[in-house]
Amino acid sequence: MTQLKAFIVEDSPVIRENLVAALEEMAPIDVVGTAGNGREAVRTVVSLRPDVLVLDIQMPELDGVGVARELARAAPGVAVLVLTMFDDDDSVFAALRAGAAGYVLKGAAQDEIVRAISAVASGEAIFGPGVARRVLTQLGGRSATPEPFPELTAREREVLELLAAGLTTAAIGSRLGLAPKTVTNHASAVFAKLHVEGRAQAVERARRAGLG
């Protein structure tokens, strides 16, 4: 049986090594490389072209959603399986929009992870049980990929998206035709509604959701 080539992206060395050891015991998977941050992952995967990329959502330099999005353009033949502890709607649907074919939560049994890797390699979509229920619920509603942060007003969403794009308060005000103080007020409302402490956390959540 032909071995599947897998590449693992995980910022925790302990988790990364344990996952590699577990997968290498499970034929027909061959772990051809690992990375501890998103930028390194993109560079190496574009070169190696494994069958499947297994990656976490939260990583340094470039998060999992960003990795999936860049590889969808640079290496579309590489199937992406997200293996993470994050099961919130923003993370799940941002990953799917970015091109992930599977989403499994950490703590899944080894054979479940192996089945997921094999499934995405063969072109299937696969989700862990809790994630699958959420996806099916959304498919049964108005949209399979709902707009993130429905609690925000249209203007607050514009401000959040521009924050995620890296614009300063002054630049956002210029773009939207608002006074800097008004932008600050909108940003404060965003932080309160998203239950984050400030700009950095809001930007992180926004980028995980595919904004910016």
N, C-alpha and C positions, 0 to 999 in steps of 0.2 A: 504494500500500500504506500502511495506517495505521501511523504511527510508534508504537512502544512508548515510554512515558515511564518513564525510569529515574532513581533517586536513589542517589547514591554516598555511603557512609559509610566514611571512612578517615582515620586520625589523622595519617598521613604526608603533608604537602603535596605532596611530589614524586610519590609513588605515586598520590595522588588526581588530580593534574593529568595525569599520564601516562595514567591509566585513562580519564579524561574525554575526552582528546584521541583516544585509540584508539577509544573507543566512538562518538564523534561522527562518525568517518569511516565507520562501519559502519551503513548503513541496515538496518533501519528503527528505529534507537534514537535517542531524543532525551533527553539528560541534562538534567533539569529542575531539578536542584539538587544540592548537596553539603553534607556536614557533617563536622566533625573530631572530634566527640565524641558519645556515645550520647544524652545528654539533648537536645542540639540536634537530633539526628536525629529523635527521637520527636516533638518539638514541630512540626518542619517537615513531616514526612511526614504527620502527622495533618491538617495544613492542605492540603498539596498533593495528597495521594492519588495518587501515581504508580502505574504498573502493577507495577513491580518495585523492590524495595529491595535494593541490592547492598552488603553490609557485612562488615567484618572482625570477628573474634571479640574480640580484645584492643584496647580503646579506653578513653580516660579517661572518668570520671564514670559511665558505664553501659556495660557490655560488650555484645558482640553478642548473647549469649544473653538478656540483660535487655531489649535493644531488641526482639528478636523476640517475647519474651513479652508485652511491653507493647502492641506493635502487633497481636498476635493478638486482644487485647481491644478496642483503640481504633480500629484500622483493618484489620479482617480481610480486606478486599478487596485489600490490598497483598501481593503475593507476595514472599517473602523468599529471596534467594540469598546464601549465605555464600561469601565469597571471602577465603581466609586462608592463612597458612602453617602453622597448627596442624592436624595430622592425627591426634592422639591420640584414643582412644576416648571419653574424657570429653568433649572438645570436640564431637566429631561427634554423639554421641547426645544431649548436652545441647541442641545447636542443633535437632536434629530434634524433641525433646520440646517445645521452645519454639515450634515452628511453622514452622521453615525448610523450604522445599520443595526446596532444592538446596544442595549443598556442593561447592565446587570449590577446588582449591589454587592459590595464587599461583604463577605460572610457567606456567600453562596458556596455550596459544596463544590469540590474540585471537579467532579464529573459534570456538574451544571455549567461551569466555566468552560470546560473542554467542549461540551455540546454547543455552547454559544459561539466559540471560536470557529468550530466546524461549520455551523449554520451560516454565519456571516461570510465565511470564505466561499460558500457555495451560492451566495447571492440572496440568502434569506434575511428577513428581519426577525430579531429575537429580543425578548425583554424578560427580565426577572418578574416573578408573579405580581408583586405590588406595582411595579412600573407598568406591566401589561394591563392591569385593571384601569390604571389612570389613562393610558393611551386609548383603550377601548371606550372609556367614558367620553373622552373628547371626540373620538370618531363618531360616537352616537349623537353628539351635539352639533352645534353649528359649524365648528371648525376643528380640524385635527391639530392645528398649530395656533392656538389662541394668542392674541396680542398680549405680551407680558405686561404686568403691573396695571391691571384694570382699575385699581384704586386711584390712579393718578388722573388728573385732568389732562386735556390735550396739550395745554401750555406747559404743565409740569413734565409731561413726557418729552416734549421738545427740549426743555432745559436739561433733563437727565440724559437724553441722547447726545447733546452737545458736550455735556460734562464728560461722558464716556469717550467722546471723540478727542478729548484733551484740550478743549477750548477754555480760556480763562473767563472769569466773570465779565470782564469788559468786552471780550470778543463775542460772548454769547449775547450780551446786550446789543452790540452792533448788528449782529446777525438777525436778531428778532425785533429790533427797533424798540428795545426796552432800556430803561435806566438801570445802571448797575445795582442800585438798591432793590429794584423790583426783581431782578434776576436772583439776588440773594434771598429775597423773601420766598420766591418760588422754590429755590433750592432747599431752604429750610423746611418747607412744606413736604418736599420729596423725602428728605431725610426722616421726618417724623412718620410719614405714611409707610415707609419701607422699614422702619425700626432699625435704622443704622445710625452710627455715631457721627458721621460726617462724609465729606466728599469721597475719600478713598474707599470706604466700604460701599458707598452708593455706586461708584464707578465699577467696582469689582462685580457687584450683583448685576449691573446693567450689561456689562460685557459678557457675563455668563449667559445672559438672556438673549445675546445676539445684537445688542445695541452698540452704537459707536463704531 
